[in-house]
């Protein structure tokens, strides 16, 4: 069955000492599933993957697979500029039960021939590949037509996550260039262009997780033909998405804590943090979202053993 729908990226949660908090990680998994997501992604850029050790990364992927136990599909983030290491990350995902391995097209691979060689190594892992086309500085920012050329020459690539600007136009170009070579194309970029992407034929979205219930309801409404409902949800969530574009993991973890999901908000990545004014503004945005019934807050989450 082809992947489609809402696949939020799960964050990595750390306690106050900076160590991985498995309790909070489990809580976010359960929260996402409660929200009705169609699947999850881990690890990705939003998981602070660049600041995880290889052991932490492998351990959490295995924990995720065991925790979800087939309740929803998951995509294992396997990106690495070294194709042999990306292949090993993809194998770890396959062993944990992942449905696909998401691998960012690296800048270091160079031209189309270099990318074909790169993904040819990754394809030795027994799992379908989702090619992630992200803009610099993290990704290569490939032209959609070049992505399609790579897809045509590496059959293991069955999915794409397109998030280079302008996302909607590039998604349309990729669909036209790749044709049936791709089973599905997902949007990304934090869900900030989600209605445009869905209107252009995106199979779904790969946003951050703190608004998983909102994104799931939005995508399901659009897929059911209720575009007015989808657009209303998008409009209501946009102030929070704009805030998330600036503060990223800090915002994600703050909102998850405010919603009663996690207990720690430690961030390893050296991203810009929120000052007192930012926190005050975010609290107002959350209060307005709750008042508008966009989502709810809850008592601290109890995580099943």
matplotlib code that plots the C-alpha trace (Angstrom):
import matplotlib.pyplot as plt

x = [0.0, 1.4, 2.1, -0.2, -1.5, 0.0, 3.5, 4.8, 8.5, 9.0, 11.4, 14.1, 13.4, 16.2, 16.0, 17.5, 21.0, 20.8, 20.4, 17.7, 14.4, 12.8, 9.7, 9.1, 9.9, 7.3, 4.8, 5.2, 4.7, 1.5, 0.3, 0.8, -1.1, -3.9, -4.1, -4.9, -1.8, -1.3, 2.3, 5.4, 8.9, 12.1, 14.7, 14.8, 16.2, 13.4, 14.6, 18.0, 19.4, 22.7, 23.2, 22.5, 25.2, 25.0, 24.1, 21.2, 19.9, 19.8, 18.4, 15.5, 14.7, 14.5, 12.4, 10.0, 9.4, 8.8, 6.5, 4.2, 4.1, 2.5, -0.3, 0.8, 3.6, 6.8, 9.5, 13.0, 15.2, 18.5, 20.2, 24.0, 26.4, 28.3, 26.2, 27.5, 26.4, 23.0, 22.7, 23.3, 20.8, 18.2, 19.0, 18.4, 15.0, 14.1, 15.0, 12.8, 9.8, 10.0, 8.0, 10.6, 13.9, 14.0, 17.3, 18.2, 19.9, 23.4, 25.1, 28.3, 27.0, 27.3, 25.4, 22.8, 25.3, 26.8, 23.3, 22.5, 25.7, 24.9, 21.4, 22.5, 24.5, 21.7, 19.3, 21.3, 19.3, 16.1, 13.7, 12.0, 13.6, 12.0, 14.2, 14.2, 14.9, 15.6, 17.0, 20.5, 22.1, 20.8, 20.1, 21.1, 18.1, 17.8, 15.8, 12.6, 13.7, 17.0, 15.2, 13.1, 16.2, 17.6, 14.2, 14.2, 17.6, 17.2, 14.0, 14.2, 13.2, 9.4, 8.6, 9.7, 9.6, 9.8, 10.4, 12.5, 10.9, 8.5, 7.2, 4.0, 5.5, 8.4, 5.9, 3.9, 7.1, 8.3, 5.0, 5.1, 8.8, 8.7, 5.2, 4.5, 8.1, 7.0, 4.2, 3.7, 5.1, 4.9, 5.2, 7.3, 8.6, 6.7, 3.3, 3.4, 2.3, 0.1, -3.1, -1.2, 0.7, -2.5, -4.3, -1.3, -1.6, 0.6, -0.1, 0.3, 2.6, 5.6, 5.3, 6.5, 4.4, 3.0, 0.0, -0.4, -4.2, -4.7, -2.6, -4.3, -7.8, -6.8, -5.4, -8.3, -10.8, -9.0, -8.9, -12.6, -13.4, -14.1, -11.6, -13.4, -12.8, -9.2, -8.5, -10.2, -7.9, -4.9, -5.9, -6.4, -3.0, -0.9, 0.1, 1.6, 3.2, 4.8, 6.2, 7.5, 9.4, 11.6, 11.9, 11.6, 12.6, 12.2, 8.7, 7.8, 8.9, 7.4, 4.0, 4.2, 4.9, 2.1, -0.3, 0.6, 2.6, 6.2, 8.0, 11.3, 12.1, 15.8, 17.2, 20.7, 20.8, 22.3, 19.1, 17.8, 15.8, 12.8, 13.1, 10.4, 8.6, 8.5, 7.1, 4.4, 3.4, 3.4, 1.3, -1.3, -1.3, -1.9, -4.7, -6.3, -6.0, -7.6, -10.4, -11.1, -11.2, -8.3, -6.9, -7.0, -4.6, -4.7, -3.3, 0.2, 0.1, 0.4, 2.4, 1.5, 4.4]
y = [0.0, 3.4, 5.9, 9.0, 11.5, 13.2, 11.9, 14.3, 14.3, 13.2, 15.3, 13.8, 14.6, 15.3, 15.7, 18.7, 17.1, 16.7, 13.0, 11.3, 11.1, 7.8, 8.6, 11.8, 10.1, 7.4, 10.1, 11.9, 8.6, 8.0, 11.6, 11.3, 8.1, 9.5, 12.4, 9.9, 10.4, 8.3, 7.6, 9.2, 10.1, 9.7, 11.0, 14.1, 17.6, 18.5, 15.6, 17.3, 14.3, 16.1, 16.2, 12.5, 9.9, 6.9, 4.8, 7.1, 7.3, 3.5, 2.9, 5.3, 4.0, 0.5, 1.8, 3.6, 0.4, -1.6, 1.1, 1.6, -2.2, -1.8, 0.6, 3.1, 3.0, 4.9, 6.3, 6.1, 9.1, 7.7, 10.8, 10.9, 12.4, 9.1, 6.7, 3.6, 5.2, 6.1, 2.5, 1.3, 3.8, 2.5, -1.1, -0.2, 1.2, -1.9, -4.1, -1.9, -2.3, 1.0, 1.3, 3.5, 5.3, 9.0, 10.1, 13.8, 14.5, 15.6, 18.6, 16.6, 14.1, 16.7, 16.1, 13.6, 10.8, 11.4, 11.3, 8.1, 6.5, 7.8, 6.4, 3.2, 2.4, 3.3, 1.1, -2.0, -1.8, -3.8, -0.9, 1.6, 5.1, 8.5, 11.1, 14.4, 17.4, 20.2, 23.6, 24.7, 24.8, 21.4, 19.9, 20.2, 22.1, 20.1, 21.1, 18.9, 17.6, 16.4, 14.6, 12.9, 11.7, 10.2, 8.5, 7.0, 5.4, 4.1, 2.0, 1.7, 5.4, 5.3, 8.4, 12.0, 14.8, 18.1, 21.3, 23.6, 27.0, 27.6, 24.3, 24.2, 24.9, 22.4, 19.7, 20.2, 20.0, 16.9, 15.2, 16.0, 14.9, 11.7, 10.5, 7.0, 6.6, 7.9, 6.4, 9.6, 13.0, 14.7, 18.3, 19.5, 23.0, 22.7, 22.5, 26.3, 25.6, 22.6, 23.7, 24.6, 21.3, 19.3, 21.2, 20.3, 16.6, 16.0, 12.7, 14.3, 16.3, 15.9, 18.7, 19.0, 17.1, 19.7, 20.3, 16.7, 16.7, 19.8, 18.7, 15.3, 16.8, 19.2, 16.6, 14.2, 17.0, 17.9, 14.2, 13.8, 16.8, 19.3, 22.0, 24.8, 22.9, 22.2, 25.9, 27.1, 24.8, 26.1, 29.7, 29.1, 27.4, 29.8, 32.1, 29.1, 27.8, 31.2, 31.2, 27.6, 28.8, 30.9, 28.9, 25.4, 22.8, 25.3, 26.0, 22.4, 21.3, 24.3, 23.6, 19.9, 20.7, 23.2, 20.6, 18.2, 15.7, 16.0, 17.2, 18.5, 21.1, 20.8, 21.5, 20.4, 22.2, 25.8, 27.3, 30.7, 30.3, 32.2, 35.2, 36.3, 38.3, 35.4, 33.1, 35.6, 35.9, 32.1, 31.7, 34.1, 32.3, 29.0, 30.5, 31.8, 28.4, 26.7, 29.3, 28.7, 24.9, 24.4, 21.9, 21.2, 21.1, 18.3, 17.2, 15.7, 12.6, 9.1, 6.9, 3.2, 0.9]
z = [0.0, -1.0, 1.7, 1.9, 4.5, 7.4, 8.5, 11.2, 12.1, 15.7, 17.8, 19.9, 23.6, 26.1, 29.8, 31.7, 31.6, 27.8, 27.8, 25.7, 27.5, 26.4, 28.5, 26.5, 23.2, 24.0, 24.9, 21.6, 19.7, 21.6, 21.1, 17.3, 17.1, 19.2, 16.7, 14.0, 11.9, 8.9, 9.8, 11.4, 10.4, 12.5, 12.6, 10.5, 10.7, 13.1, 15.3, 15.8, 14.0, 13.4, 17.2, 17.9, 18.2, 16.0, 19.0, 20.1, 16.5, 16.1, 19.6, 19.1, 15.6, 17.1, 20.0, 17.7, 15.6, 18.7, 20.3, 17.3, 16.7, 13.3, 14.4, 11.8, 9.2, 9.8, 7.6, 8.9, 8.4, 7.0, 5.6, 5.6, 3.0, 3.1, 1.1, 3.0, 6.3, 4.8, 3.6, 7.2, 8.6, 6.0, 7.1, 10.7, 9.6, 7.7, 10.7, 12.9, 10.5, 8.6, 5.4, 3.7, 4.4, 3.8, 2.5, 1.7, -1.5, -0.4, -1.9, -2.0, -4.5, -7.3, -10.6, -11.6, -12.2, -8.7, -7.2, -9.0, -7.7, -4.2, -4.1, -5.8, -2.7, -0.4, -2.5, -1.3, 1.9, 1.7, 1.9, -0.4, -0.5, -0.1, -1.7, 0.2, -1.9, 0.6, 0.0, 1.2, 3.7, 4.6, 1.2, -2.4, -3.6, -6.8, -9.9, -10.0, -13.4, -12.0, -9.1, -11.8, -13.6, -10.5, -9.8, -13.3, -12.8, -9.2, -9.0, -5.2, -5.0, -4.8, -2.8, -2.7, -0.2, -2.1, -0.1, -2.3, -2.9, -4.5, -3.1, -5.1, -8.4, -7.8, -6.8, -10.0, -12.1, -10.2, -10.8, -14.5, -14.9, -12.8, -13.8, -12.6, -11.5, -8.1, -6.0, -4.0, -3.5, 0.0, 0.9, 3.7, 4.7, 8.1, 6.4, 5.6, 2.0, 2.6, 0.9, -2.3, -2.2, -1.7, -4.5, -6.8, -6.0, -3.0, -1.3, 2.0, 4.3, 6.5, 9.1, 12.7, 15.3, 17.8, 15.6, 14.4, 15.1, 13.1, 10.1, 10.2, 10.2, 7.4, 5.1, 5.7, 5.0, 1.8, 0.7, 1.5, -0.8, 2.0, 0.8, 2.8, 6.0, 5.1, 4.2, 7.5, 9.5, 7.6, 8.1, 11.9, 12.3, 10.2, 13.0, 14.9, 11.7, 11.1, 14.7, 14.2, 11.1, 13.3, 16.5, 15.2, 17.8, 20.7, 19.6, 19.0, 22.4, 24.2, 22.6, 23.4, 27.0, 27.1, 25.7, 28.4, 26.3, 27.4, 30.6, 29.2, 26.5, 26.2, 22.8, 21.7, 18.4, 18.5, 17.1, 18.2, 21.5, 22.7, 25.0, 27.5, 24.8, 22.4, 25.1, 26.0, 22.3, 21.8, 24.9, 23.5, 20.2, 22.0, 24.1, 20.9, 19.2, 22.2, 22.3, 18.6, 19.2, 17.0, 19.5, 23.2, 26.1, 28.6, 32.0, 31.9, 29.7, 31.2, 29.0, 28.9, 29.8]

ax = plt.figure().add_subplot(projection="3d")
ax.plot(x, y, z, "-o")
ax.set_aspect("equal")
plt.show()
